């Protein structure tokens, strides 16, 4: 009987570690998704000076006046698009993590009931 209980306990420890590893991978995948989404933002801060220069040249080439207000409107529109991309990535990461956590919880409930 002692050996059977030991083997059963060892099995549960192994399964718990596998469930933990599964949840940990889900969290890591979530982190990677968010990091990738942020890194893929359309206009990074380091690019803004080049974009501003391009905007001014574009206006000059079209005999138009470049204004700060118009420039900021462009940046704002891009930031809005970038926010939507980040929000989509964050939502996807949330769902993946939530699903993995629910799977782990369901496995745990099966084992303990």
C-alpha positions as CSV (number, residue, x, y, z in Angstrom):
1,X,0.0,0.0,0.0
2,X,2.8,2.4,0.9
3,X,4.5,1.8,-2.5
4,X,1.2,2.4,-4.3
5,X,0.7,5.7,-2.5
6,X,4.3,6.7,-3.2
7,X,3.9,6.0,-6.9
8,X,0.6,7.8,-7.0
9,X,2.1,10.8,-5.2
10,X,5.1,10.8,-7.6
11,X,2.7,10.7,-10.6
12,X,0.8,13.7,-9.2
13,X,4.0,15.6,-8.7
14,X,5.1,14.9,-12.3
15,X,1.7,15.9,-13.6
16,X,1.7,19.1,-11.5
17,X,5.1,20.0,-12.9
18,X,3.8,19.4,-16.4
19,X,0.8,21.6,-15.8
20,X,3.0,24.3,-14.2
21,X,5.3,24.1,-17.3
22,X,2.3,24.4,-19.6
23,X,1.0,27.5,-17.7
24,X,4.5,29.0,-17.7
25,X,4.9,28.5,-21.4
26,X,1.6,30.2,-21.9
27,X,2.7,33.2,-19.9
28,X,6.0,33.3,-21.8
29,X,4.1,33.1,-25.1
30,X,2.0,36.0,-23.9
31,X,5.0,38.1,-23.0
32,X,6.6,37.3,-26.4
33,X,3.4,38.3,-28.2
34,X,3.2,41.7,-26.4
35,X,6.9,42.3,-27.0
36,X,6.6,41.5,-30.7
37,X,3.6,43.7,-31.1
38,X,5.3,46.7,-29.4
39,X,8.4,46.1,-31.4
40,X,6.5,46.1,-34.6
41,X,4.8,49.5,-34.0
42,X,4.6,51.4,-37.2
43,X,6.5,54.5,-36.1
44,X,9.1,54.2,-33.4
45,X,10.3,57.2,-31.5
46,X,13.7,56.9,-33.2
47,X,12.0,57.2,-36.6
48,X,10.0,60.4,-35.8
49,X,12.7,62.8,-36.7
50,X,13.1,61.2,-40.1
51,X,9.3,61.1,-40.6
52,X,9.1,64.8,-39.6
53,X,11.8,65.7,-42.2
54,X,10.0,63.6,-44.8
55,X,6.7,65.4,-44.0
56,X,8.3,68.8,-44.3
57,X,10.0,67.9,-47.7
58,X,6.7,66.4,-49.0
59,X,4.8,69.7,-48.1
60,X,7.6,71.8,-49.7
61,X,7.6,69.7,-52.9
62,X,3.8,70.2,-53.2
63,X,4.1,74.0,-52.5
64,X,2.3,73.6,-49.3
65,X,3.0,74.9,-45.8
66,X,4.1,72.3,-43.2
67,X,2.5,73.0,-39.9
68,X,3.1,71.5,-36.5
69,X,-0.7,70.9,-36.1
70,X,-0.9,68.9,-39.4
71,X,2.3,66.9,-38.4
72,X,0.9,66.1,-35.0
73,X,-2.4,65.0,-36.6
74,X,-0.3,62.5,-38.7
75,X,1.5,61.3,-35.6
76,X,-1.7,61.0,-33.7
77,X,-3.3,58.9,-36.4
78,X,-0.3,56.6,-36.5
79,X,-0.3,56.3,-32.7
80,X,-4.0,55.3,-32.9
81,X,-3.2,52.6,-35.4
82,X,-0.2,51.4,-33.3
83,X,-2.4,51.4,-30.2
84,X,-4.9,49.2,-32.0
85,X,-2.1,46.8,-33.0
86,X,-0.9,46.6,-29.4
87,X,-4.4,46.2,-28.1
88,X,-5.0,43.3,-30.5
89,X,-1.8,41.7,-29.4
90,X,-2.6,42.2,-25.7
91,X,-6.1,40.8,-26.2
92,X,-4.8,37.7,-28.0
93,X,-2.2,37.2,-25.3
94,X,-4.9,37.5,-22.6
95,X,-7.0,34.9,-24.2
96,X,-4.1,32.5,-24.6
97,X,-3.1,32.9,-21.0
98,X,-6.6,32.6,-19.7
99,X,-7.3,29.5,-21.8
100,X,-4.0,27.9,-20.6
101,X,-4.9,28.8,-17.0
102,X,-8.3,27.3,-17.3
103,X,-6.8,24.1,-18.8
104,X,-4.4,23.8,-15.9
105,X,-7.3,24.4,-13.4
106,X,-9.4,21.7,-15.1
107,X,-6.6,19.2,-15.1
108,X,-6.0,20.0,-11.4
109,X,-9.7,19.5,-10.6
110,X,-9.7,16.2,-12.4
111,X,-6.8,15.0,-10.4
112,X,-8.0,16.1,-7.1
113,X,-11.6,14.9,-7.4
